[in-house]
Amino acid sequence: MLQGSPGRAATPALRRLAVALTVVLTVLAGWFVPATDAQAAAPKATLLSPAGVSTAGGTRITITGKNLTKVKAVYLGSTKVKKVTHVSKSKIRITAPSHAAGTVKVTLLVGKKKYSTSLRLTYVSNTPGADSFEAEVFRLTNNARGAARACGSTRMPKVPALAWSATLGGTARAHSADMAANKYFAHASQDGTSFSDRISQAGYRWTSVAENIAAGQQTPAAVVSAWLNSPGHCRNIMSSQVTQLGVGYAAGGTYGSYWTQDFGKPAA
């Protein structure tokens, strides 16, 4: 507050100036208020994997950033992740819970405060389209696994049905489309990438993987029958070392139709 001249009361103009200066000083002081603990703890994060930030239930996701040691829980949409693994000061890893297809917000919990970050994760379906060729190949493959059979000279016992993997489905579909578009037929992509590398690059962490491809068959029944009549392909279908399957179909190219089965067993 400003003082008037000695022995005299402040004039109305001086009083108005004093009020104005007080307001200005109060506002200026607010600019220099130090951050609270909660503000300082706000995590800053980015999604490191999976590639393309598309996922399905069961996909392993890595989040990197600052202040992640303070994160106690992670929510995808309204669903709380069961376990948050702190890999390092700047990295945490989670397993995506099941969720409907669509884009969800990633929320990080620090203490009792939730921080809705700019991270968004796109969920893809955990099942193939009900009326698609891919869904029918998936169904016929599991039917085949439900009965013992001979794969060439190897007798294979019946094995449990495979679960659909949206990640494997994505890699299988992309490979079939690539073969059709570029008119080739091989497990390795034209840049030399192997099927196992393609699966790993999609963010699928695995303990075992396998792949069947085919071209020219016009129906799901025809392609599954062809695979079952080929000893190596049959052994992949009947393998007890895999638990998940993705199927990809594409039309076009030299042979008119391209089919890919990507099998896998995710890492624990």
N, C-alpha and C positions, 0 to 999 in steps of 0.2 A: 504494500500500500504506500502511496506517495504522501509526503508531508507537505503542508502549506508553508508559507513564510513564517518565521518565528513570531509568535504573539498574534497571529491572524488565522482565522478558519479558512480551510480550503474552499475555493470557489466551486460552484456547480460544475463548471467545465473541467476543473481539475479532478473532481470526484468521478465524472464520467470517464476521464482518461485513465484513472486508477483502475476502475472496473474492467475497462477494455484490456488493459495490460495484464490484469490478473487472469482473464479468460485466455489470452494468448499464451501466457506462460504455462497455464494448466494444460493447454493443448500440446504445446511444445514438449512439456515434461512427459506426456504420454508416448511420445515417439521414442523415448529412451528407456521405457520400462523393460527390464530384462525378461527374457523368456522364462516362463514357468517350467517346472520339471516336466509337466505333461506335454508342453509344446516342444521342449527339447527332445523328448522321447519319441516324438512322432516318427514312425519308420518311413523310409523312402525305399521303394522296392521296384523291381522289374521281374517279369517272368522270363526265366532262362530256357525252360523247356516245358512241354514238348514243342517241337517246331510248329510254327503257325498258330500257337496257342489254341489249338483245338484238342479236345480231350474227350474221354468217356469215363464212366465209373471204373476205378481201378488203375487209372493211368498215374504214374509217378510224375510229380511236378516239382521243379526246382525254382525257388524264388531267391533272388540276390538283391542286396541293397545295403542301406545303413541302418543302424540301431535295431537290427533284427534279433539281437540277443535278448531284447526286452519283450519280444513277441511271445505271448502265452498261448494263443489260440488263433486259428484261421477259419474264416467262414467263406464258403462259396455260395453266393446267394444267401439264403437263410439257413443253410445246412452247415453245421459245425464239423470240421475235419476231426477225425478220431484221434490222430496223433500228429504232432509237429516235431520233426527231428532237426535239431540245431547242428548242422554240419560244421559251421565255422561262425566267426563273428559276423560275416556278411552273407551267409547262405543258410537257408532252411529248406527242408524237403518235406513234402506231404504226398499222400495218396488221395486222389480225387474221389469223393464219395459219389454214389449214384445220384443222378440228377436228370431232369427232363432236358431234352435237346433245347438249345438256345444259349444266349449270352448272359452270363452271371457276373456280378460284381465280387471282387475279392476284398474281404475285410480282415484287417489284422487287429488283434486284441492285445493291448498293452495295459497291464494292471486291470482296472475296471473300465477303461475307455476304449471304444472301438474307433479305428481309423479306417474310413472307407477310402481306399486308395484309388488311383486312376486305372488300376489293373482290371481288366475284364477278360474272362475266359469263355470261349465258345465250346459248349458241349455238343457233341455229335451223338447220334443214336447208338445205343448199345445193341441194336438188332438190325438185320438187313430189312429192306423194304418187303412187306408181306407178299407182294405180287411179283417180285422181281425174279429174274433168272438166278441172281446171286442167292436169294433166299431158298430157291429150290435146290441148288447145288449144296447149300448148307444142310438142308433137310435130308437129301439123299446120302450125303456123306455120313451123317450121324446114323441113318438107317443101316448103312453098310457096317459101321463100327459095332452095331448091336448083334452081329452074328459072326462066329468064327469062320475063317475062310483061308484058302491057300493063295499066297501071293507068289506065283511061280512054284518053286520047290520048298518055300518056307511056309509052314503052317502057323497062322496068326490067330490067337484067341480073340474073343470079343472083348471090347474095351469100352469104357464110359464115353458118353456123348461129349462132344466138344462145346465149349461156350463161344458165343460170337464175340470177337474183338473188333471194335470200331477202328482201332489203330491199324490192325492187320488188314481189315477190310479196305482202309484207305490206301495202304501200300499196294495191295493186290489190284485194286481198281486202277491206280495210277500206272502200274506196270502194264496191265492189259491195254490201257489207253495209249501208252507210249509205243508199245509194239504195233498197234493198229495205225497210229499216226505216222510212224517212221518206217513201217513195212519191214520189220525184222521179227525173228522168233528166237529168243534166247533167254536164259536166266539172268545173264549179265546185261545191264543197260548199255547203251551204245558208248557211254563214257567210261565203261569198264566197272561200274559199281556193281557189286555182287548183291544177291537178294538179301543176305544177312546184313550187309551194310545199309541197304535201303531201310530195312526194318529198324535198325538201331538209330539211324538218322531221323526216323519219325518219332523217336522218344520212347520206343518200346524196349524195356530192359528185360532180357531173356536169359534163360538157362539152356534152352534148346529151340531151334527153329528148323523149318523145312519148307520147301516150295514145290508145287506141281504147276506146270503150265501146259496148255494145249491150244490148238488153233484149228479152225475149220468145222468143228462140230456145231450143229445147228440148235441143239436143245440141251438143257441141263442133264437129262437122262442119258443122252449120247456121250457127253463128256465124262460123266462119272463112270459110266460103263467102260469107256476107253481107258481111264486111269486104273480101274480095278483089274483090267485085263493086262496091264503092264506091271510086272513084278515090283520094280522100284517105286512107281507111283502108288501102287497098292500098299506097299509097306509104309509109306508116309501116311496114307489114310488110316491105316490100322495101328499106327504107332502108339504105344503107351507113354512115350516120352513127351507128348504134347497135350495140352489141355484147352487150347483156344484156336480158333480158325477165323480167317477173313477171306472173302471171295470177291474177285473182281472180274467183270465181264465188259467187253467193249466190242462194238461192231465196226467193220471197215477193214482197211488194209488189204494185203494180198490174199489172205485166207478168208476174209469175210467176217470172222468172229475169233476173238481171243479170250482165253480163260486163264485165270491165275488163282491158285489156292495158296495162301500163306498161313502156315501152322506155327504155333509157338507155345512155350511154357514160360510165363513171366517169372522174373526173379523175385524172391521173397522180400 
